[in-house]
Amino acid sequence: MITATTAALVMAVGALAGVLGSLLGIGGGVFLVPFLVLVLGTPMRAAVATSLMAVIATSSAVAAGTAGRHLINMKLGMLLEVATAAGALAGGVTAQALSPRALQVLFGASVGAIALVTLSRLNRRNIIVDPSADPGELGGRFHDEEAGQTVTYRMKRLPLALAGSFVAGNLSSLLGIGGGIVKVPMLNAWCGVPMRVAAATSAFMIGVTATGGAVIYYGRGDVLPLLAAPAIIGVRLGSTAGIRFGARARARWLKLLLAVVLLVVSALMFVRAM
């Protein structure tokens, strides 16, 4: 039975997930699913289905909120989405090769290491202040509020980005955690993509990925409208606030917030593996 109090709690957590999802491009499932399962006692399938609906809402809000600012790199996003989808399909093979505990320990260690790399690059920005500079095949230009002008960036190490996206899709399929946890810091730290572009592009990609899964869960009857509706409303409100804050926030603080979230996720994985 979903009461008014339950709906209000789901909306509040959805708003938090929306803020962080739109700011960092990581998807809100990492917060929403544990809350629904551990606090409200929601069945896992229904919790995941609700999370997928919320991710679609976040992705839509980011796409609409960043329209005209050229933050979403569509060409790069769709290319990496192919590798992410392949990684998700390969999740079944990985599940047979590794025990859940080993996978959780490996993921926790990897995410913790990525958090440390992110912290080491707090004061580095992947932008070229000359707007006439060549962005390359997969780079781009956007108006940076922090720099107060149009800036350019170039995509680097495409093979690493493809491999990382494959791993992100694999882990997302196995652990139910959005691949943005891996892709955003990877793109920013090693592939020359600015933090805001990496987050917006990741938010776009996770929306594409979540749509396919949401259709399957909906067809199975796992979507609970009275639970999904307040989550979507909360996510939408949170995403709008996150987009407005993100446009003004310094890249340094966004990276610091991302590193904190990564460390929390890493700790949760180690606790779950114990």
N, C-alpha and C positions, 0 to 999 in steps of 0.2 A: 504494500500500500504506500503510495507516494503522497505525503502530506505537503501542506504549504511550507512548513519548516524545512522539510527535505529539499523541496524545489528551490528554496532560498539559498540553502547551503550549496547545492549543486551550481546555482547561478554564480555565487560568490567565488567558488573554486574555479569555475569556468572563466570568470573574469581574470583571475590571476594567471591561469593558463594562457588566456588570450594575450595578456600584456607581454609575458615572457616569450610566447610563440611569435608574436609580431616583431618584437625587439631583436630576438636572437635567431629566428628561423628554425627552431628546434622542435616545434610541435608541442602541444600541451598534454599529450598522452602520458608523459613521464610523471605528471602530477595528478591528472584526472583519474587514470585507471587505478592507481593505488588507493586514492580516496574513495572511489566508488566501491571497490572490493573490500578494503580493510575497515573502513569507517561505516559505510552504509550496508555492507553485506550483499552487494549486487552480484549476481552471477557473472563469471568472467566474460562469457560471450557478450552479454548485454553491456558490460562495462567497456569492452573493446569497441563494440558497435557505436556506443555513445561517443567514445573518444574519436573514432574515425569521422563521425558527423561534425564534431568540434574542430577537427583538423581542417576539414573542408571549409568550414566557416572562417577559420583563421586565414587560410590561403586566399579565399575570396576577398576578405577584408584588406589584406595586404596588397593584392592585385589592384583593387579599386583605389586604395589610399595612396599608392605610389604611382598611379597613372600619370604620365607626363614628366616624371622625374627620372626616368630611364635607369631605375635601380635594379629592375629585374632583367637579367641577361637571358633572354629566351633561348638563344642559340646554344649557349653553354648549358643551360638548364635541361633542355631536351636531350642533349648529347649525354649528359651525366645520368639522366633518368633511365636511359637504355641500360647502362651498367648497373644502376640501382635495381631495376626490375629483374635483371639476370641474377643478381645476388640474392634477391628475395626468392626466386625460383630454386636456387641452389641451397636454400636453407634446409630443405629436407635432407639433402646429402650430408650437410654439416651436422645435423641433429643425430645422424647415425654414427658419425665419426667421433664426436666429442660428447662427454657426459654433460648434463645441464650445469653441474657444479664447476667443471673445468671451463666451460664457456663463460659462465658468470665471472669467474676469477680473471680470465683472460680479458674480458671486456672491461672489468673494473680497473685492471692495471693499465690497459690501453687508454681509457678515458682519463685516468689520473695523470698519465704522462702527457696527454694532449693539453690538459689544464695547465701543467707546468710550462709547456711550450708557449701557450697563450699568454701566461703571466710574463714570460721573458720578452714578449714583443709588445708590451703595453704602449710604448712610446714610438713604435714604428708604424708608418702608414703606407699602404700600397697605392699611392697616388702620384701622378705626374702633373705638376701645376700648369704645365703648358697645354692648353686645350687643343692646340694644333698638332700635338704629337701623335704619331701613328699608334692606334690601339692594338693593331694586329688582327688576326682572323677572329679570335674569340674574346677580345677585350672590349672596351667601351668607354663612354664618357657620361658623366652625370654632374648635376649641380650640387656641390658639396656645401652645406650650410656652415660647417665648421671653418672651411677655407674661404668661404664667401665668393666662390667663383666656380666655373665649370672646370672639372679635372678629368684626367685620362688615366686609365689603368690597362695593363697588359696581362693576359693569362699566361702562366708559366707551368711547366711540368704537367702537361695534359695526361701522360700515362699514369702519373701518380694520382691525379684526380679521378681518373677512370677506375683505377684499382681501389682507391679509397671509397668510391661510390658503390662498387661491387660489395666490399666488406660491410658498408653501412646498410645496404639492402639486405644482406645476409643476416646481420645482427638484428635488424628491425623485424625481419620475419620470425626469427627464433625467440626474441625477448619481448616483442611488442613495444619497443622503444623507437621513436622516430629517428630516421637516419640523419637528421640534421645535427644531432649530437656529435656525429663524426664529421660530416661534410663541411659545416660552417667553420670550425677551427682549422680544418685541413686546408680549405680554400684560402683562408685568410693568412695562415702561418707560412704555407709552403708554395702556394700557387699564384700569388700576386693579386688576389682579389680583395678589394677593400671590404671592411667589416659590414657596412650597410648593404653593399651589393650582394655579398655572400649570404646574409640573413634573408634579404628579400627574395633572392633566387631560390634559396632552400625552401622558404615558405611556399613558393609557387610549386616546387617539385613535390613536396610532401602532400600538397593538395591533389596533384595528379595521381600519386600512388594511393592515397587514401580513398579516392573515388572508386577505384576498382574493388577494393576490399569492402567498402560500404555497400555496394550493390549486392555482393554475395551475402553479407550479414542481413541485409534487408530482405532478400529473397528467402532466407531461412527463418525469418520472423524474430530475429534477435534484437531488432531495434525497438526500444520501448519509447513511444512518443512522449509520454509524460515525464520521462527522464531526459530524453534528448533535447526537448524544447527548451527547458531552462538552461541546460548546458550551452546550447547554441546561442541563446540570447546573451548569457554571461560572456562567452567567448567573443561575440561580436562587439559588445561594449568594451571589453578589455583590449581587444585588438585595435579599436579606434583610438583609445587612449595611448596604447603602446606606439602606434604609428606617429602620433603627434609628439610624444616625448622623444622618440627615437630620432626625429628630424632635428631636434635641438641638442640632444645629448652628445657629449664628446665621445669620439671613437674609443678613447682610453677607458672610459667608464663602461661602455658596452662590452669591451673585451674583459674587463674585470668582473662584470656580472656574469658573463659567459663562463669564465674560469671557475667562479664560485658554484654555478649550477653543475658544471662538469665534475667538480670535486664531490658535491653532494651525491650525484648519480653514482660516481665511483664507489663512495662509501656504502651506499645502499646495495650495490651489487656484491660487495664483499660481505656485508651482513647477511644478505640472502643466501650466499654460498656457504655460510657457516653451518 
